[in-house]
Amino acid sequence: MPTTVTKTVKSSGGDYTSLSAWNAGEAADIVTLDQIRQAECYNFVDTTAVGFDQTWVTDATRYYRIFAFDNHNGLYGTSSYRLEVTNRQLLEFKTISTRIDARVEGLLLTGTGDGIDASQIIVVEQTAATGSIRVERCLGTIGGTSAAGEVFALVQVKSSGTAATYVVNCVAFDIIGTAGTEYGFFSDGVAGAWFYNCTAQNCD
């Protein structure tokens, strides 16, 4: 039975002051360590984007989990953890050529896009052979300047691997650009992308 290791992410007084710092400090071979590693995110605005890569070694029962300690109750307000980043993809699961197993739960997300590298809030573009990413109970919005051919989305899945992406009970709202295409959720012809009970409101 894996041991669960939880670290807090707070503006002050926690183990880390940003989710990015937690990722950098905690990424490891948690299969060998027989662990589940968790980031428990508290009520503050985190302005640093996070990129996950093959530094993590995971399997189906030993994965990493990111979750908001304070329940947002379905409202985008100031009572829960908010990841708010300008001109960046907020959470990136990219260039991963090995297995990936991750959970993202209950985050409030805001992106301000300006160019192709800022066009998605959560982007899954990996080549993992196996594994899964689960995104649950997240709320997000994005706006900015989008060029022709660009895509704005709360979750975009562009994977050439067979790792499954599950997006469950998420809400995308006010996703508005200029010349590009704006979606709440977007899958680029990927067989392993699954969206359940998700809502998109006021997305171009």
N, C-alpha and C positions, 0 to 999 in steps of 0.2 A: 504494500500500500504506500503510495507516494506521500512524502511529507510536504505540507503546504507551507511555503515561506512567503509571508506578506510584508511588504514595505509600504510606508505611507508617502504620499506625494502631497505636500502642502506648501503654501507660500512661505512659511517659516515654522520651525519646530518639528518638522517631520524628517523622515530619512532622506528624502530628495525634494528639491524645489521645482522640478519640472518632470514631466513624463519622459522627455528625451534623456534626462540625466539618469532616470531609473533604467531605461533601456540600455544605456551605455554601461551602467554599473552592474546590472544583473544578468545580461546576456551570457549564457553558458551552456554547457552540455548537461541539461537537466535530466536526460535519460540515465546517464551514468550516475548522477547525483541522486536519482530517484526522487525528484521534486516536482511540485507545481509551484511556479513563481507568480505572485500577484502584485499588481500595483493598485493600492487603495487610494483613490484620488479624492481630495477634499475640496471644499468650496473656495475656489479662487479662479482667476483668469490666468491660464497658462498660454504664453505667446510663442512657444518654441515648437516647430514641427518635429515629427518623429519618423525616422526611417528604420524599418526592421529588415534584417538580412540573415544570411546563413550562419551568423555567429551563434544563433540559437540552435540547439540540437534538441528535438522534441519527438514525442510520439503521441498516440491517441490518449494515453492516460497521464502523460507528463507534458504539460503544455504551459504557456504563459497566458495570464488573464489580466485585463485592465478593466477596472470598474469604478464607478462613482460611488463614494460612500453615502452621499446625500441623494435621496431619491428626487428626481426632478418632477415626478407626478404628471408627466406629459406636457409640461409647460416650459418654454424657454425663458428663464428668468435669472435671478441672481442667487438662487438658493442651492446651487449645485456646482460641481466642477465644470468649467468651460474651457475648451481648447479653441482659441481664437487667434488665427494666424493670417498675416497679409502676404500675398504673393508667394505662397508655397502650397504644396499638397500637404494636408495636415497629418494624415497617417498613411505611410507608404509601406506596402508589402511588395517590394520589387526586387528584381535581379536575384531572386532566391532559387537556387538550382538544386536544393535538397529538400527534405521533408519540412513541412510547416504545420504547426498546430497552435492556434491562437484564439483567444476569446476577447471581444470588446463589448462592454455592456454599460448602458446608461449614461453615455457621454452627451454633452451639449457641444455642438461644433459650429464654428463660423469661419468661413473663408472669404477673403476678398481677392478675386482673381485678376491677374494682369499678365496674360501670356500663357503659352501652352503648359508650362510647368506649374501653373497654379490653378488648373482647371477642374480638379477633383478634390473633394474633402478626404474621402477614404479611397485609395486606389489599390487594387490588387492586380499586379502585373508580374506574375512569377512563373517559373518553369518547374515548380516542385512536382515530383512524380506522384507523391501521396500526401495525405494529411487533410486538414480542413481549417478554415477560418470562419468563425461565427461572429456576426455583428448583430447585437440585440438591443432594443429599446434606446436607440440613439436618435437624437433630433439634430437637424442641421440645416443651415442656410448658406448661400454663397451669392455674391454679386460682384460685378466689375466689368472689365473690358475683355471681351472674347473675340478673337480674330476668326475669320471664316475657316471652317474645318475643325475648330476646337470644340470640345465638349465640356460643359459644366455638369457636375452631378454630385449628389451626396455620396453615393457609392458607385464606382466604376470598376468593372471586372474585365480585364483583358489578359487572360492567362493562356499560355500554351501548354501548361501541365495538366495533370488530372486531379490536383488537389481541389476539393470542393469549397465553394464559398456560400455560406448561408446567411441571408440578411432577413431578420425576423423582427416584426413589430417596430419598425423604424418610420420616422416621419421626416420628409424633406419639404421645405417650404421656402417661398420667395427666392427661388434659384433663377436669377435673371442676369443675362449678359447683353451683348450688343450684336455682333455679327456671327457668333457661333451658334451652337445648338445646346439648349439647356434641358436637362432631364432631372427628375428626382433620383432615378436609379437607372443604370445603364450597363448592359452586358453586350460585349462586342462579339457575338456569335460563339459564346463559350458554353459548352455543354454542362459544365460543372458549376453553374451559377444558379442559385435558388433563392427566390424572394417570396416570403410568406407574410401576409397581413401587413403590408407596408402601404403608406399613404404619401402621395405627392400633391401639394397644394400650391397654386400660383407659381408653377414652373413653366417657362416659356416653351 
